[in-house]
């Protein structure tokens, strides 16, 4: 970003504590990905009650529904980062809390039925 304001930070790769500290205090988390598998960084931001602003690709819509702001060009990006934070970010992410356990249950039920 050319001539970025002082309150905009590009962190690059940092340890999880540093990233978490920045995200907890941020108003927005901007994440641009061309082909992200699950979109986990924006979900982590939501868990910290930070508004995600992401490019408009299907996986983000699947994971975040209407809780994120989506952009496709410069105009929609600027509109997103000047829009108010949406309510219910943390609650939306909590719906995924048991995914790992549920996936393991399905895997065990399938592998168990194959053994019989």
MODELLER restraints for C-alpha pairs under 7 A, 6 or more apart:
rsr = mdl.restraints
at = mdl.atoms
rsr.add(forms.Gaussian(group=physical.xy_distance, feature=features.Distance(at['CA:23:A'], at['CA:45:A']), mean=6.17, stdev=0.5))
rsr.add(forms.Gaussian(group=physical.xy_distance, feature=features.Distance(at['CA:23:A'], at['CA:48:A']), mean=6.77, stdev=0.5))
rsr.add(forms.Gaussian(group=physical.xy_distance, feature=features.Distance(at['CA:23:A'], at['CA:50:A']), mean=6.51, stdev=0.5))
rsr.add(forms.Gaussian(group=physical.xy_distance, feature=features.Distance(at['CA:24:A'], at['CA:48:A']), mean=5.41, stdev=0.5))
rsr.add(forms.Gaussian(group=physical.xy_distance, feature=features.Distance(at['CA:24:A'], at['CA:50:A']), mean=6.69, stdev=0.5))
rsr.add(forms.Gaussian(group=physical.xy_distance, feature=features.Distance(at['CA:26:A'], at['CA:50:A']), mean=6.16, stdev=0.5))
rsr.add(forms.Gaussian(group=physical.xy_distance, feature=features.Distance(at['CA:27:A'], at['CA:50:A']), mean=5.60, stdev=0.5))
rsr.add(forms.Gaussian(group=physical.xy_distance, feature=features.Distance(at['CA:27:A'], at['CA:51:A']), mean=6.22, stdev=0.5))
rsr.add(forms.Gaussian(group=physical.xy_distance, feature=features.Distance(at['CA:28:A'], at['CA:50:A']), mean=5.53, stdev=0.5))
rsr.add(forms.Gaussian(group=physical.xy_distance, feature=features.Distance(at['CA:28:A'], at['CA:51:A']), mean=4.62, stdev=0.5))
rsr.add(forms.Gaussian(group=physical.xy_distance, feature=features.Distance(at['CA:28:A'], at['CA:52:A']), mean=5.68, stdev=0.5))
rsr.add(forms.Gaussian(group=physical.xy_distance, feature=features.Distance(at['CA:28:A'], at['CA:53:A']), mean=6.70, stdev=0.5))
rsr.add(forms.Gaussian(group=physical.xy_distance, feature=features.Distance(at['CA:29:A'], at['CA:42:A']), mean=7.00, stdev=0.5))
rsr.add(forms.Gaussian(group=physical.xy_distance, feature=features.Distance(at['CA:29:A'], at['CA:45:A']), mean=6.52, stdev=0.5))
rsr.add(forms.Gaussian(group=physical.xy_distance, feature=features.Distance(at['CA:29:A'], at['CA:50:A']), mean=6.42, stdev=0.5))
rsr.add(forms.Gaussian(group=physical.xy_distance, feature=features.Distance(at['CA:29:A'], at['CA:51:A']), mean=5.97, stdev=0.5))
rsr.add(forms.Gaussian(group=physical.xy_distance, feature=features.Distance(at['CA:29:A'], at['CA:52:A']), mean=4.70, stdev=0.5))
rsr.add(forms.Gaussian(group=physical.xy_distance, feature=features.Distance(at['CA:29:A'], at['CA:53:A']), mean=5.94, stdev=0.5))
rsr.add(forms.Gaussian(group=physical.xy_distance, feature=features.Distance(at['CA:30:A'], at['CA:52:A']), mean=5.93, stdev=0.5))
rsr.add(forms.Gaussian(group=physical.xy_distance, feature=features.Distance(at['CA:30:A'], at['CA:53:A']), mean=4.71, stdev=0.5))
rsr.add(forms.Gaussian(group=physical.xy_distance, feature=features.Distance(at['CA:30:A'], at['CA:54:A']), mean=5.86, stdev=0.5))
rsr.add(forms.Gaussian(group=physical.xy_distance, feature=features.Distance(at['CA:31:A'], at['CA:42:A']), mean=6.83, stdev=0.5))
rsr.add(forms.Gaussian(group=physical.xy_distance, feature=features.Distance(at['CA:31:A'], at['CA:53:A']), mean=6.32, stdev=0.5))
rsr.add(forms.Gaussian(group=physical.xy_distance, feature=features.Distance(at['CA:31:A'], at['CA:54:A']), mean=5.01, stdev=0.5))
rsr.add(forms.Gaussian(group=physical.xy_distance, feature=features.Distance(at['CA:32:A'], at['CA:54:A']), mean=5.69, stdev=0.5))
rsr.add(forms.Gaussian(group=physical.xy_distance, feature=features.Distance(at['CA:32:A'], at['CA:55:A']), mean=5.49, stdev=0.5))
rsr.add(forms.Gaussian(group=physical.xy_distance, feature=features.Distance(at['CA:33:A'], at['CA:55:A']), mean=6.86, stdev=0.5))
rsr.add(forms.Gaussian(group=physical.xy_distance, feature=features.Distance(at['CA:38:A'], at['CA:59:A']), mean=6.50, stdev=0.5))
rsr.add(forms.Gaussian(group=physical.xy_distance, feature=features.Distance(at['CA:39:A'], at['CA:59:A']), mean=6.87, stdev=0.5))
rsr.add(forms.Gaussian(group=physical.xy_distance, feature=features.Distance(at['CA:39:A'], at['CA:60:A']), mean=6.08, stdev=0.5))
rsr.add(forms.Gaussian(group=physical.xy_distance, feature=features.Distance(at['CA:42:A'], at['CA:52:A']), mean=5.53, stdev=0.5))
rsr.add(forms.Gaussian(group=physical.xy_distance, feature=features.Distance(at['CA:43:A'], at['CA:93:A']), mean=6.33, stdev=0.5))
rsr.add(forms.Gaussian(group=physical.xy_distance, feature=features.Distance(at['CA:45:A'], at['CA:51:A']), mean=6.88, stdev=0.5))
rsr.add(forms.Gaussian(group=physical.xy_distance, feature=features.Distance(at['CA:45:A'], at['CA:52:A']), mean=6.54, stdev=0.5))
rsr.add(forms.Gaussian(group=physical.xy_distance, feature=features.Distance(at['CA:46:A'], at['CA:52:A']), mean=6.67, stdev=0.5))
rsr.add(forms.Gaussian(group=physical.xy_distance, feature=features.Distance(at['CA:46:A'], at['CA:89:A']), mean=5.06, stdev=0.5))
rsr.add(forms.Gaussian(group=physical.xy_distance, feature=features.Distance(at['CA:46:A'], at['CA:90:A']), mean=5.52, stdev=0.5))
rsr.add(forms.Gaussian(group=physical.xy_distance, feature=features.Distance(at['CA:46:A'], at['CA:93:A']), mean=6.66, stdev=0.5))
rsr.add(forms.Gaussian(group=physical.xy_distance, feature=features.Distance(at['CA:47:A'], at['CA:89:A']), mean=6.65, stdev=0.5))
rsr.add(forms.Gaussian(group=physical.xy_distance, feature=features.Distance(at['CA:47:A'], at['CA:90:A']), mean=4.53, stdev=0.5))
rsr.add(forms.Gaussian(group=physical.xy_distance, feature=features.Distance(at['CA:47:A'], at['CA:93:A']), mean=6.03, stdev=0.5))
rsr.add(forms.Gaussian(group=physical.xy_distance, feature=features.Distance(at['CA:48:A'], at['CA:90:A']), mean=6.80, stdev=0.5))
rsr.add(forms.Gaussian(group=physical.xy_distance, feature=features.Distance(at['CA:49:A'], at['CA:89:A']), mean=5.78, stdev=0.5))
rsr.add(forms.Gaussian(group=physical.xy_distance, feature=features.Distance(at['CA:49:A'], at['CA:90:A']), mean=5.71, stdev=0.5))
rsr.add(forms.Gaussian(group=physical.xy_distance, feature=features.Distance(at['CA:51:A'], at['CA:68:A']), mean=6.68, stdev=0.5))
rsr.add(forms.Gaussian(group=physical.xy_distance, feature=features.Distance(at['CA:51:A'], at['CA:85:A']), mean=5.72, stdev=0.5))
rsr.add(forms.Gaussian(group=physical.xy_distance, feature=features.Distance(at['CA:51:A'], at['CA:86:A']), mean=6.99, stdev=0.5))
rsr.add(forms.Gaussian(group=physical.xy_distance, feature=features.Distance(at['CA:52:A'], at['CA:68:A']), mean=5.18, stdev=0.5))
rsr.add(forms.Gaussian(group=physical.xy_distance, feature=features.Distance(at['CA:52:A'], at['CA:69:A']), mean=6.40, stdev=0.5))
rsr.add(forms.Gaussian(group=physical.xy_distance, feature=features.Distance(at['CA:53:A'], at['CA:68:A']), mean=5.83, stdev=0.5))
rsr.add(forms.Gaussian(group=physical.xy_distance, feature=features.Distance(at['CA:53:A'], at['CA:69:A']), mean=4.70, stdev=0.5))
rsr.add(forms.Gaussian(group=physical.xy_distance, feature=features.Distance(at['CA:53:A'], at['CA:70:A']), mean=5.88, stdev=0.5))
rsr.add(forms.Gaussian(group=physical.xy_distance, feature=features.Distance(at['CA:53:A'], at['CA:80:A']), mean=6.66, stdev=0.5))
rsr.add(forms.Gaussian(group=physical.xy_distance, feature=features.Distance(at['CA:54:A'], at['CA:68:A']), mean=6.98, stdev=0.5))
rsr.add(forms.Gaussian(group=physical.xy_distance, feature=features.Distance(at['CA:54:A'], at['CA:69:A']), mean=6.27, stdev=0.5))
rsr.add(forms.Gaussian(group=physical.xy_distance, feature=features.Distance(at['CA:54:A'], at['CA:70:A']), mean=5.11, stdev=0.5))
rsr.add(forms.Gaussian(group=physical.xy_distance, feature=features.Distance(at['CA:54:A'], at['CA:71:A']), mean=6.33, stdev=0.5))
rsr.add(forms.Gaussian(group=physical.xy_distance, feature=features.Distance(at['CA:55:A'], at['CA:70:A']), mean=5.33, stdev=0.5))
rsr.add(forms.Gaussian(group=physical.xy_distance, feature=features.Distance(at['CA:55:A'], at['CA:71:A']), mean=4.86, stdev=0.5))
rsr.add(forms.Gaussian(group=physical.xy_distance, feature=features.Distance(at['CA:55:A'], at['CA:72:A']), mean=5.97, stdev=0.5))
rsr.add(forms.Gaussian(group=physical.xy_distance, feature=features.Distance(at['CA:56:A'], at['CA:70:A']), mean=5.12, stdev=0.5))
rsr.add(forms.Gaussian(group=physical.xy_distance, feature=features.Distance(at['CA:56:A'], at['CA:71:A']), mean=5.61, stdev=0.5))
rsr.add(forms.Gaussian(group=physical.xy_distance, feature=features.Distance(at['CA:56:A'], at['CA:72:A']), mean=5.94, stdev=0.5))
rsr.add(forms.Gaussian(group=physical.xy_distance, feature=features.Distance(at['CA:67:A'], at['CA:86:A']), mean=6.47, stdev=0.5))
rsr.add(forms.Gaussian(group=physical.xy_distance, feature=features.Distance(at['CA:67:A'], at['CA:89:A']), mean=6.47, stdev=0.5))
rsr.add(forms.Gaussian(group=physical.xy_distance, feature=features.Distance(at['CA:69:A'], at['CA:80:A']), mean=5.69, stdev=0.5))
rsr.add(forms.Gaussian(group=physical.xy_distance, feature=features.Distance(at['CA:71:A'], at['CA:77:A']), mean=4.91, stdev=0.5))
